[in-house]
């Protein structure tokens, strides 16, 4: 059923999701974006994890993968970011029942839990990350599965900046909401989850703002006679770059995509762009906090992924779920 929303503020995705939540009749709710190409076994895998999980399991996140990574250098970098996030970081957090900054698509929810916590925040432009932390505050946790959803990455700098600006603005909104009363949030989440939230959300915001200035300092130190860094500072910066590149290479192995390996070598040149988006996001947070900058899709060729052939013998849903968790 296609539902037409009234053109009233806020004109955001979470507002539309809440309209759908009010009309939903099923026990589970799944969110897909229009350009998504989900794996044909994803729903079975999600259902199997829910059936095997406890009552506190509120959401199952499928990994998002990029299928137009060969289009441009930006798309390859974007694909490497997604691989690190969904193949390495989120599975680690889920294994330890720590809050997940959910992706905006391929989330599978228990409908009753989603309604009990009030659904999505209609004014937050990264409603997915906000919802992951709100679930943790109410004592719920999220899981992950293996069958992915293929998406289209932005291929031009303007499109990338608009999307990244919205993401960083929404992360700042989420952080400000959580930090209105940090002691209460810490008590609700537990100290482990509260620390993990800062490790993923707070440090991500700080990194977005400082990548550009730090890159300038490093370049000045290397190319000019002026020494702005000590040897220890330079070694620490180089170590950070090496760790991140190793993460991209290991994500390449996990997702079986060589584009990530090519992207890893030039990641240090990509990160300063996030500082441009971060300062734009700060301006937007002050003057246009709830404006949703849309991302155009269908602008590049996308790699075709054929569905796997069905197995000769019967494969149960629980087996699919186990494979997804593995």
C-alpha positions as CSV (number, residue, x, y, z in Angstrom):
1,X,0.0,0.0,0.0
2,X,1.4,3.4,-1.0
3,X,0.6,6.1,1.6
4,X,0.7,9.7,0.6
5,X,1.9,12.1,3.4
6,X,0.6,15.6,3.8
7,X,3.3,18.2,2.9
8,X,3.7,19.5,6.4
9,X,6.9,20.0,8.5
10,X,9.0,18.1,9.2
11,X,9.5,16.6,5.7
12,X,11.8,13.9,6.9
13,X,12.1,10.1,6.4
14,X,11.4,9.3,10.1
15,X,8.1,11.2,9.9
16,X,7.1,8.9,7.0
17,X,8.3,5.8,9.0
18,X,6.1,6.8,11.9
19,X,3.1,7.0,9.6
20,X,3.9,3.5,8.4
21,X,4.4,2.3,11.9
22,X,0.9,3.5,12.9
23,X,-0.6,1.5,10.0
24,X,1.5,-1.6,10.3
25,X,-0.3,-4.9,11.2
26,X,2.6,-7.4,11.3
27,X,4.7,-8.6,14.2
28,X,7.8,-7.4,12.5
29,X,8.7,-4.3,10.5
30,X,11.5,-4.0,7.9
31,X,12.9,-0.7,6.5
32,X,14.3,-0.6,3.0
33,X,15.2,2.4,0.9
34,X,13.8,2.8,-2.6
35,X,17.2,2.1,-4.3
36,X,18.0,-1.0,-2.1
37,X,18.6,-4.4,-3.5
38,X,18.3,-6.8,-0.5
39,X,19.7,-10.3,-0.6
40,X,16.8,-12.8,-1.2
41,X,17.5,-14.7,2.0
42,X,17.7,-11.6,4.2
43,X,14.2,-11.8,5.7
44,X,14.6,-15.5,6.5
45,X,17.8,-14.8,8.3
46,X,16.4,-12.0,10.3
47,X,13.4,-14.0,11.3
48,X,15.6,-16.9,12.4
49,X,17.7,-14.6,14.6
50,X,14.5,-13.2,16.2
51,X,13.2,-16.7,16.9
52,X,16.5,-17.7,18.5
53,X,16.9,-14.5,20.4
54,X,15.6,-13.4,23.8
55,X,12.8,-10.8,24.4
56,X,15.4,-8.0,24.7
57,X,16.4,-8.4,21.0
58,X,14.6,-5.5,19.4
59,X,16.3,-5.1,16.1
60,X,18.4,-7.0,13.6
61,X,20.6,-5.1,11.2
62,X,21.7,-6.4,7.8
63,X,25.0,-5.2,6.4
64,X,24.9,-2.5,3.7
65,X,27.2,-2.9,0.7
66,X,28.0,-0.7,-2.2
67,X,27.5,-2.0,-5.8
68,X,28.8,1.0,-7.7
69,X,32.2,1.2,-6.1
70,X,34.0,1.2,-9.4
71,X,32.3,4.4,-10.6
72,X,34.5,7.0,-8.9
73,X,37.2,7.3,-6.3
74,X,34.7,8.7,-3.8
75,X,32.4,5.7,-4.3
76,X,35.3,3.3,-3.6
77,X,36.1,5.2,-0.4
78,X,32.4,5.1,0.6
79,X,32.4,1.3,0.0
80,X,35.4,0.9,2.2
81,X,33.7,2.9,5.0
82,X,30.6,0.8,4.7
83,X,32.6,-2.4,4.8
84,X,34.4,-1.4,8.0
85,X,31.2,-0.2,9.7
86,X,28.9,-3.2,8.8
87,X,31.4,-6.0,8.6
88,X,33.7,-5.2,11.5
89,X,32.3,-2.5,13.9
90,X,28.7,-3.4,14.2
91,X,29.2,-7.2,14.6
92,X,31.7,-6.5,17.4
93,X,29.2,-4.2,19.2
94,X,26.4,-6.7,18.7
95,X,28.4,-9.6,20.0
96,X,28.8,-7.7,23.3
97,X,25.2,-6.4,23.4
98,X,26.4,-2.8,23.1
99,X,24.3,-0.2,21.4
100,X,24.4,-0.1,17.6
101,X,24.3,3.1,15.6
102,X,21.9,1.5,13.1
103,X,22.1,2.0,9.4
104,X,19.2,3.8,7.7
105,X,18.1,0.7,5.8
106,X,17.7,-3.0,6.2
107,X,16.7,-2.8,9.8
108,X,14.3,-5.5,11.1
109,X,12.3,-4.6,14.2
110,X,9.8,-6.1,16.6
111,X,6.7,-4.0,16.0
112,X,5.6,-4.0,19.6
113,X,9.0,-2.9,20.9
114,X,9.2,-0.1,18.3
115,X,5.8,1.2,19.4
116,X,6.6,0.9,23.1
117,X,9.5,3.3,22.7
118,X,7.6,5.8,20.6
119,X,9.0,4.9,17.1
120,X,11.4,7.2,15.3
121,X,12.2,10.8,16.2
122,X,10.6,12.7,13.3
123,X,12.9,15.7,13.7
124,X,16.2,13.8,13.8
125,X,17.9,13.6,10.3
126,X,19.8,10.4,11.4
127,X,16.8,8.7,12.9
128,X,18.6,5.3,12.6
129,X,21.5,6.1,14.9
130,X,19.2,7.9,17.3
131,X,16.9,4.9,17.5
132,X,19.8,2.4,18.2
133,X,20.8,4.4,21.3
134,X,17.2,4.9,22.5
135,X,16.7,1.1,22.3
136,X,19.7,0.7,24.5
137,X,18.3,3.2,27.0
138,X,15.2,1.1,27.3
139,X,17.1,-2.1,28.0
140,X,17.0,-3.6,24.5
141,X,19.8,-4.7,22.2
142,X,20.3,-5.3,18.5
143,X,21.8,-8.1,16.4
144,X,23.3,-8.5,13.0
145,X,23.0,-11.0,10.1
146,X,25.1,-11.8,7.1
147,X,22.9,-11.5,3.9
148,X,23.5,-7.9,2.8
149,X,21.6,-5.1,1.0
150,X,23.3,-3.5,-1.9
151,X,23.1,0.3,-2.2
152,X,24.3,3.1,-4.5
153,X,27.1,5.4,-3.2
154,X,27.2,9.1,-4.2
155,X,29.6,9.5,-7.0
156,X,30.1,13.3,-7.1
157,X,31.7,15.5,-4.4
158,X,28.5,17.7,-4.1
159,X,26.3,14.7,-3.6
160,X,28.7,13.2,-1.1
161,X,29.0,16.5,0.9
162,X,25.3,17.0,1.1
163,X,24.7,13.4,2.4
164,X,27.7,13.5,4.8
165,X,26.6,17.0,6.1
166,X,23.2,15.6,6.9
167,X,24.7,12.5,8.6
168,X,27.0,14.6,10.8
169,X,24.2,17.1,11.7
170,X,22.0,14.2,12.7
171,X,24.8,12.6,14.8
172,X,25.2,16.0,16.6
173,X,21.5,16.1,17.2
174,X,21.6,12.6,18.7
175,X,24.7,13.5,20.9
176,X,23.0,16.6,22.2
177,X,19.9,14.6,23.1
178,X,21.9,12.0,24.9
179,X,24.0,14.6,26.8
180,X,21.1,16.6,28.1
181,X,21.3,14.4,31.2
182,X,24.4,12.2,30.9
183,X,24.0,10.7,34.4
184,X,20.5,9.5,33.7
185,X,21.5,8.1,30.3
186,X,24.5,6.3,31.8
187,X,22.2,4.8,34.5
188,X,19.7,3.6,31.8
189,X,22.2,2.2,29.4
190,X,24.8,0.9,31.9
191,X,28.3,2.2,32.0
192,X,29.6,-0.2,29.3
193,X,27.0,0.9,26.8
194,X,27.5,4.5,27.7
195,X,31.3,4.2,27.1
196,X,30.7,2.4,23.8
197,X,28.3,5.2,22.7
198,X,31.1,7.8,23.3
199,X,33.6,5.5,21.5
200,X,31.5,5.3,18.4
201,X,29.4,8.5,18.3
202,X,31.5,11.1,20.2
203,X,34.9,10.2,18.8
204,X,33.4,10.0,15.3
205,X,32.2,13.6,15.6
206,X,35.5,14.8,17.0
207,X,37.4,13.0,14.2
208,X,35.2,14.7,11.5
209,X,36.1,18.1,12.8
210,X,39.8,17.6,13.3
211,X,40.8,15.4,10.3
212,X,41.2,18.5,8.0
213,X,43.2,20.6,10.4
214,X,45.4,17.6,11.4
215,X,46.1,16.9,7.7
216,X,47.2,20.5,7.1
217,X,49.5,20.3,10.1
218,X,51.1,17.0,8.9
219,X,51.6,18.5,5.4
220,X,53.2,21.6,6.7
221,X,55.4,19.6,8.9
222,X,56.6,17.3,6.1
223,X,56.9,19.9,3.3
224,X,58.2,23.0,5.1
225,X,61.3,23.7,7.3
226,X,59.0,24.4,10.2
227,X,58.6,21.6,12.7
228,X,55.1,21.6,14.1
229,X,55.1,18.0,15.5
230,X,57.4,16.0,17.6
231,X,58.7,12.6,16.4
232,X,56.2,10.9,18.8
233,X,53.3,12.9,17.3
234,X,54.3,11.9,13.8
235,X,54.6,8.3,14.8
236,X,51.1,8.4,16.5
237,X,49.5,9.9,13.4
238,X,51.2,7.4,11.1
239,X,50.1,4.6,13.3
240,X,46.5,5.8,13.2
241,X,46.5,5.9,9.4
242,X,48.0,2.4,9.3
243,X,45.4,0.9,11.6
244,X,42.6,2.4,9.6
245,X,44.1,1.1,6.3
246,X,44.4,-2.3,7.9
247,X,40.8,-2.1,8.9
248,X,39.9,-1.4,5.2
249,X,42.0,-4.3,4.0
250,X,40.5,-6.7,6.5
251,X,37.0,-5.5,5.5
252,X,38.0,-6.3,1.9
253,X,38.6,-9.9,2.9
254,X,35.3,-10.1,4.9
255,X,33.2,-8.7,2.1
256,X,35.2,-10.2,-0.8
257,X,35.5,-6.9,-2.6
258,X,38.8,-5.7,-4.0
259,X,37.6,-2.1,-4.3
260,X,38.2,-1.7,-0.6
261,X,41.8,-2.7,-1.0
262,X,42.3,0.0,-3.6
263,X,40.6,2.5,-1.4
264,X,42.7,1.7,1.6
265,X,45.8,3.1,0.1
266,X,44.4,6.6,-0.4
267,X,42.1,6.8,2.7
268,X,44.2,9.6,4.3
269,X,43.4,11.8,1.4
270,X,39.6,11.1,1.9
271,X,39.3,11.8,5.6
272,X,39.9,15.6,5.4
273,X,36.7,15.9,3.3
274,X,34.7,15.0,6.4
275,X,35.9,18.2,8.0
276,X,34.3,20.3,5.3
277,X,31.0,18.4,5.8
278,X,31.4,18.7,9.6
279,X,31.6,22.5,9.5
280,X,28.7,22.7,7.1
281,X,26.8,20.4,9.4
282,X,27.4,22.7,12.4
283,X,26.1,25.7,10.4
284,X,23.0,23.6,9.3
285,X,22.4,22.5,12.9
286,X,22.2,26.1,14.0
287,X,20.1,27.5,11.2
288,X,18.4,24.6,9.5
289,X,18.4,21.8,12.1
290,X,15.6,19.6,10.6
291,X,16.1,20.1,6.9
292,X,16.5,16.8,5.1
293,X,19.0,17.1,2.3
294,X,18.0,14.4,-0.2
295,X,20.5,12.2,-2.0
296,X,19.8,11.6,-5.7
297,X,20.0,7.9,-6.8
298,X,20.0,6.1,-10.1
299,X,22.9,8.3,-11.4
300,X,25.5,5.6,-11.9
301,X,25.8,2.1,-13.3
302,X,25.5,-0.6,-10.6
303,X,27.0,-4.0,-10.6
304,X,24.6,-6.8,-10.9
305,X,24.5,-9.5,-8.2
306,X,22.6,-12.6,-9.1
307,X,20.7,-14.4,-6.4
308,X,22.4,-17.7,-5.3
309,X,20.9,-20.9,-6.6
310,X,18.6,-22.6,-4.1
311,X,20.2,-25.5,-2.2
312,X,19.4,-29.0,-3.3
313,X,18.4,-30.0,0.2
314,X,16.1,-28.1,2.5
315,X,17.7,-25.4,4.6
316,X,15.9,-24.3,7.7
317,X,15.5,-20.7,8.8
318,X,17.5,-21.4,11.8
319,X,20.4,-22.6,9.7
320,X,20.2,-19.4,7.6
321,X,20.3,-17.3,10.8
322,X,23.3,-19.2,12.0
323,X,25.1,-18.5,8.8
324,X,24.2,-14.9,9.0
325,X,25.5,-14.5,12.5
326,X,28.7,-16.3,11.5
